[in-house]
Amino acid sequence: MRLLSGDDSAGYAQVLASRPFEFPQDHGSHPEFRSEWWYFTGNLAAADERRFGFELTFFRFALAPQQ
C-alpha cells in the first residue's frame, strides 16, 4: 500500500516544466518517473447501427527508483 500513500518521490525525476515531445520515444515508458499512464480511446459501430465509445487506460507505478 506504500505505493498509493503519500508523496514519496525521492529518487525519481520530477516534472517541473513542459518540454517538447519526441516521438516515437515518448509513446513508451519513462522509467525515471514514478508513475505515468496511457489512454486508448475509440468509437465502434455495431451491425445494427448502435454506437459505442470506449476508453482503455494503462497505469505504470514504479515500486522503487532505478539504480
Helices and strands as residue ranges (DSSP letters): G 2-4, G 25-27, E 35-45, E 51-61
